[in-house]
Amino acid sequence: MMGFDGVRIHYEYVVELGLVEPLLDYTQRLGLKVIWATHANYWNVKFPTRDFPNETIVQSYKAELKAIAGNSSRYPHVLYVSVFYPIPFPAVANITYECMRRVNSAEFNNAMRNIVAYVKSFGVKCTVESEGIPWDFPVQFVENADGYFIQPFSTRWDDIDAQQ
């Protein structure tokens, strides 16, 4: 009724509550396109983001992605699955060397490429998103992604910085 032709579903708890297929069926009946927004750590809630990419986190994430991408492959209205960079954000405006060393490590970026390839193995497009101020959190480009997005924000309350 608001004129949107699609929804972005943040996937927290969707898999464990068995809602993937019901949501896909419902959005298809409504004629809505779907984008899945996913994150290996549930934005630091499920696992500490600083621990990515340990095996427990990666395997848990892949199990959820299997439910999402595996089911989505049968629905043509799913545009893509988005994988957010699990940036281990330090305190606001206090960028640490350790944070950026980790984000730019071969281990971190190999895990990201592997996760993107895993999603794509189901025949679903996969994009990568980075959040934060791009020049404060420069991340490596994930070559095998179908798209790459930056979700910048302003550090000032109630202000959108159009330049970003």
C-alpha contacts under 8 A as a table, 3 or more apart, distances in Angstrom:
res1	aa1	res2	aa2	distance
1	M	4	F	7.63
4	F	7	V	7.74
5	D	31	G	7.28
5	D	32	L	5.12
5	D	33	K	6.20
6	G	32	L	4.45
6	G	33	K	4.14
6	G	34	V	5.64
6	G	35	I	7.76
7	V	32	L	6.71
7	V	33	K	6.26
7	V	34	V	5.20
7	V	35	I	6.35
8	R	34	V	5.95
8	R	35	I	4.68
8	R	36	W	5.81
8	R	37	A	6.59
9	I	34	V	7.16
9	I	35	I	6.17
9	I	36	W	4.95
9	I	37	A	5.86
10	H	36	W	6.13
10	H	37	A	4.73
10	H	38	T	6.28
11	Y	14	V	5.27
11	Y	15	V	7.29
11	Y	36	W	6.64
11	Y	37	A	6.26
11	Y	38	T	5.91
12	E	15	V	7.53
12	E	38	T	7.86
12	E	42	Y	6.61
13	Y	16	E	5.28
13	Y	17	L	5.90
14	V	17	L	5.35
14	V	18	G	6.21
14	V	19	L	5.04
14	V	20	V	5.96
15	V	18	G	5.18
15	V	19	L	6.08
15	V	20	V	5.99
15	V	64	E	6.22
15	V	67	A	6.68
15	V	68	I	7.38
16	E	19	L	7.76
18	G	21	E	7.46
18	G	22	P	7.89
19	L	22	P	5.25
19	L	23	L	5.85
20	V	23	L	5.37
20	V	24	L	6.21
20	V	67	A	7.27
20	V	68	I	6.35
20	V	71	N	7.37
21	E	24	L	4.92
21	E	25	D	5.96
21	E	71	N	6.70
22	P	25	D	5.09
22	P	26	Y	6.01
23	L	26	Y	5.08
23	L	27	T	5.98
24	L	27	T	5.30
24	L	28	Q	6.04
24	L	34	V	7.96
24	L	72	S	7.36
24	L	75	Y	7.29
25	D	28	Q	5.18
25	D	29	R	6.25
26	Y	29	R	5.14
26	Y	30	L	6.29
27	T	30	L	5.02
27	T	31	G	6.13
27	T	32	L	5.14
27	T	33	K	7.14
27	T	34	V	7.40
28	Q	31	G	4.99
28	Q	32	L	5.92
28	Q	33	K	7.51
28	Q	75	Y	7.86
28	Q	77	H	6.65
29	R	32	L	7.75
31	G	77	H	7.95
32	L	77	H	7.00
33	K	77	H	4.83
33	K	78	V	5.76
33	K	79	L	6.56
34	V	77	H	6.17
34	V	78	V	4.57
34	V	79	L	5.81
34	V	80	Y	7.41
35	I	78	V	6.13
35	I	79	L	5.66
35	I	80	Y	5.37
35	I	81	V	5.91
35	I	82	S	7.12
36	W	80	Y	6.58
36	W	81	V	4.69
36	W	82	S	5.81
37	A	81	V	6.31
37	A	82	S	4.88
37	A	83	V	6.50
37	A	84	F	7.38
38	T	42	Y	7.65
38	T	81	V	7.23
38	T	82	S	5.86
38	T	83	V	5.17
38	T	84	F	6.19
39	H	42	Y	5.38
39	H	43	W	6.45
39	H	61	Y	7.77
39	H	83	V	5.82
39	H	84	F	5.14
39	H	85	Y	7.21
39	H	86	P	6.65
40	A	43	W	7.65
40	A	52	F	7.85
40	A	57	I	6.61
40	A	58	V	6.92
40	A	60	S	7.93
40	A	61	Y	5.22
40	A	83	V	7.94
40	A	84	F	7.71
40	A	86	P	6.62
41	N	44	N	5.29
41	N	45	V	6.48
41	N	46	K	5.37
41	N	47	F	4.96
41	N	48	P	6.72
41	N	49	T	5.86
41	N	52	F	7.79
41	N	57	I	7.00
41	N	61	Y	7.72
41	N	86	P	6.97
42	Y	45	V	5.28
42	Y	46	K	5.40
42	Y	47	F	7.20
43	W	46	K	7.52
43	W	49	T	7.02
43	W	86	P	7.28
44	N	47	F	5.55
44	N	48	P	4.91
44	N	49	T	4.97
45	V	48	P	6.88
47	F	51	D	7.35
47	F	57	I	7.04
48	P	51	D	5.58
48	P	52	F	7.59
49	T	52	F	5.68
49	T	86	P	5.98
49	T	87	I	6.76
49	T	88	P	5.13
50	R	87	I	7.57
50	R	88	P	4.79
50	R	99	C	7.82
51	D	54	N	6.15
51	D	57	I	7.97
52	F	57	I	6.53
52	F	58	V	7.64
52	F	86	P	7.09
52	F	108	F	7.24
53	P	57	I	6.35
53	P	58	V	6.10
53	P	107	E	7.35
53	P	108	F	6.02
53	P	111	A	6.45
54	N	57	I	5.57
54	N	58	V	6.33
55	E	58	V	5.17
55	E	59	Q	5.97
56	T	59	Q	5.38
56	T	60	S	6.07
57	I	60	S	5.23
57	I	61	Y	6.07
58	V	61	Y	5.12
58	V	62	K	6.08
58	V	111	A	7.77
58	V	115	I	8.00
59	Q	62	K	5.03
59	Q	63	A	6.18
60	S	63	A	5.20
60	S	64	E	6.52
61	Y	64	E	5.18
61	Y	65	L	6.09
62	K	65	L	4.83
62	K	66	K	5.92
62	K	115	I	7.24
62	K	118	Y	7.63
63	A	66	K	5.13
63	A	67	A	6.61
64	E	67	A	5.25
64	E	68	I	6.32
65	L	68	I	4.91
65	L	69	A	5.57
65	L	70	G	7.54
65	L	119	V	6.67
66	K	69	A	5.34
66	K	70	G	5.11
66	K	71	N	7.80
66	K	119	V	7.42
67	A	70	G	5.36
67	A	71	N	5.98
68	I	71	N	5.53
68	I	72	S	5.91
69	A	72	S	4.85
69	A	73	S	5.99
69	A	81	V	7.19
69	A	119	V	6.04
69	A	122	F	6.09
69	A	124	V	6.33
70	G	73	S	5.56
70	G	74	R	7.72
70	G	122	F	5.71
71	N	74	R	5.94
71	N	75	Y	7.46
72	S	75	Y	5.21
72	S	76	P	7.82
72	S	78	V	6.25
72	S	124	V	7.18
73	S	76	P	7.30
73	S	78	V	7.83
73	S	122	F	6.22
73	S	123	G	5.96
73	S	124	V	5.71
75	Y	78	V	5.99
76	P	79	L	7.59
79	L	124	V	7.94
79	L	125	K	6.98
80	Y	124	V	6.17
80	Y	125	K	4.67
80	Y	126	C	5.38
80	Y	127	T	6.89
81	V	119	V	7.54
81	V	124	V	7.19
81	V	125	K	6.34
81	V	126	C	4.89
81	V	127	T	6.33
82	S	126	C	5.71
82	S	127	T	4.71
82	S	128	V	5.59
82	S	129	E	6.68
83	V	116	V	7.47
83	V	126	C	7.17
83	V	127	T	6.09
83	V	128	V	4.79
83	V	129	E	6.08
84	F	128	V	5.70
84	F	129	E	4.62
84	F	130	S	5.88
84	F	131	E	7.58
85	Y	112	M	7.82
85	Y	128	V	6.97
85	Y	129	E	6.09
85	Y	130	S	5.33
85	Y	131	E	7.42
87	I	99	C	7.54
87	I	103	V	6.55
88	P	99	C	5.89
88	P	103	V	7.83
89	F	92	V	7.70
89	F	95	I	7.69
89	F	99	C	6.92
90	P	93	A	7.98
90	P	94	N	6.23
90	P	95	I	6.03
90	P	96	T	6.62
90	P	99	C	7.10
91	A	94	N	5.36
91	A	95	I	7.34
92	V	95	I	7.55
95	I	99	C	7.21
95	I	100	M	7.99
95	I	136	D	7.34
96	T	99	C	5.34
96	T	100	M	6.79
97	Y	100	M	5.43
97	Y	101	R	5.99
98	E	101	R	5.01
98	E	102	R	6.10
99	C	102	R	5.36
99	C	103	V	6.31
100	M	103	V	4.99
100	M	104	N	6.01
100	M	137	F	7.11
100	M	138	P	7.94
101	R	104	N	5.37
101	R	105	S	6.06
102	R	105	S	5.16
102	R	108	F	6.74
103	V	108	F	6.01
103	V	109	N	7.38
103	V	139	V	6.64
104	N	108	F	6.80
104	N	109	N	6.84
104	N	139	V	6.55
104	N	140	Q	6.55
105	S	108	F	5.35
105	S	109	N	6.39
106	A	109	N	5.21
106	A	110	N	5.82
107	E	110	N	5.25
107	E	111	A	6.18
108	F	111	A	5.26
108	F	112	M	6.42
109	N	112	M	4.95
109	N	113	R	6.23
109	N	140	Q	7.23
109	N	142	V	7.45
110	N	113	R	5.12
110	N	114	N	6.05
111	A	114	N	5.00
111	A	115	I	6.12
112	M	115	I	5.14
112	M	116	V	6.23
112	M	142	V	7.12
113	R	116	V	5.18
113	R	117	A	6.15
113	R	142	V	6.06
113	R	143	E	7.55
113	R	144	N	6.63
113	R	145	A	7.85
114	N	117	A	5.10
114	N	118	Y	6.11
115	I	118	Y	4.97
115	I	119	V	6.38
116	V	119	V	5.29
116	V	120	K	6.26
116	V	126	C	6.14
116	V	127	T	7.61
116	V	128	V	7.96
116	V	144	N	6.91
116	V	145	A	6.21
117	A	120	K	5.05
117	A	121	S	6.06
117	A	144	N	7.01
117	A	145	A	7.94
118	Y	121	S	5.11
118	Y	122	F	7.31
119	V	122	F	5.85
119	V	123	G	7.56
119	V	124	V	6.44
119	V	125	K	7.43
119	V	126	C	6.37
120	K	123	G	5.20
120	K	124	V	5.12
120	K	125	K	5.79
120	K	126	C	6.17
121	S	124	V	7.33
125	K	145	A	7.95
125	K	146	D	6.12
126	C	145	A	5.73
126	C	146	D	5.50
126	C	147	G	7.04
127	T	145	A	5.21
127	T	146	D	5.25
127	T	147	G	4.50
127	T	148	Y	5.57
127	T	149	F	7.56
128	V	142	V	7.39
128	V	145	A	6.41
128	V	147	G	6.39
128	V	148	Y	4.92
128	V	149	F	6.30
129	E	148	Y	5.83
129	E	149	F	4.66
129	E	150	I	5.60
129	E	151	Q	6.88
130	S	134	P	7.93
130	S	139	V	7.55
130	S	149	F	6.36
130	S	150	I	4.83
130	S	151	Q	5.95
131	E	134	P	7.67
131	E	150	I	5.87
131	E	151	Q	4.58
131	E	152	P	5.78
131	E	153	F	7.79
132	G	136	D	7.50
132	G	137	F	6.59
132	G	150	I	7.69
132	G	151	Q	6.36
132	G	152	P	4.98
132	G	153	F	6.05
133	I	136	D	5.38
133	I	137	F	6.22
133	I	152	P	5.23
133	I	153	F	6.40
133	I	154	S	7.81
133	I	164	Q	7.79
134	P	137	F	5.24
134	P	138	P	5.51
134	P	139	V	7.99
134	P	150	I	7.25
134	P	152	P	6.87
135	W	138	P	5.58
141	F	148	Y	7.99
142	V	145	A	5.87
145	A	148	Y	6.94
152	P	164	Q	6.21
153	F	160	I	6.78
153	F	161	D	7.08
153	F	164	Q	7.61
154	S	157	W	7.43
154	S	159	D	6.22
154	S	160	I	5.70
154	S	161	D	5.72
155	T	159	D	7.99
156	R	159	D	5.70
161	D	164	Q	5.72
